[in-house]
Amino acid sequence: MYISALFAGVISFLCTPLVIKLAHRFGAVDIPKDDRRVHSKPMPLWGGIAIFTGFFISMFIFSNIHSTKLIGLFSGSLVVLVTGMIDDVKPLGAKTKLLMQFVAASILVFSGFEINFLTNFFGSSEYIYFGIFSIPVSIIWIVGVTNTVNLIDGLDGLAAGISTIAAITLGYIALINHRYDAATITLILAGSSLGFLPYNFNPAKIFMGDTGALFLGLVLSAISIEGALKGATALTVVVPIIALGVPIFDTAFAIIRRLINKRPIMEADKGHLHHRFLSIGYNQRKAVLSIYLIGALMGAGAIALLKGEYLGAGVLLSIAAIVIFIPINKVKNIEKKAEAVQAEHVNAKP
């Protein structure tokens, strides 16, 4: 199991320099054009190709996952990979990208990655079976998680590192649930992401682009279904959400923020958690490491919760909430001071 992760990491690491040359050759380069960008020079994209290559070479060699599921995972991943590659060269519309994500999600569901039931918290029966609704529920979950990872990909090494932490957490959950195939997938994903990280961590030599972010999100959604959502515990729903807490909650807050401000949900802004850390003076490395810490605390909290260690889970998740609250609170104070200064300036005019 661990050899498969190491093998995936080595392949990903060796492929990345080749992908850098490939990206330059085909014009897959991110040129900063607005103040949302935190880099100042053109950067090659398509880093997801290296992660994808390391992941699937290792999967086809080491994984014992059923062939139908493996082919489905490969096919669905290929759909989002190609979509991301095209978008990284010539941006596609949001509706087109969303459509391709639904296609990829449908491939996964019909190959066996499906949420058939959830634990019933309130009724007399032990489980809630979705029946024919399992297909739309599964597709919505896959598309949702895929997009959350894509939305946090805003700093060097952020999406790759957070995906690694989430994969390791979900891998441990899979082991607890005796889902050994799912655990193998998570370790391979963690390995391929870590192999790419030396080239992606600040100062980055390459970005993963939509190519990598969509792929990582898709595989994480599949892993969460295989290793966590199919567990038979009362925390079946809660635990994977906490394990994927950083991208899920950041996306949820972004949607709420845009609705409150009456802005389009799909419109980009500078209100994401990583932007908040930068706004209070953190450099990229410090901001990314802080979010890694939040992801690790949430992952550990999810595991503690699953094991029935509720006090420990509460402490870990509380610390994570405090670390999240620090930049949000400081940014609010900065904004209030700026508004006060502006008001004074307006009142001072004759």
Order of alpha helices (4+ residues) and beta strands (2+ residues): alpha-beta-beta-alpha-alpha-alpha-beta-beta-alpha-alpha-alpha-alpha-alpha-alpha-alpha-alpha-alpha
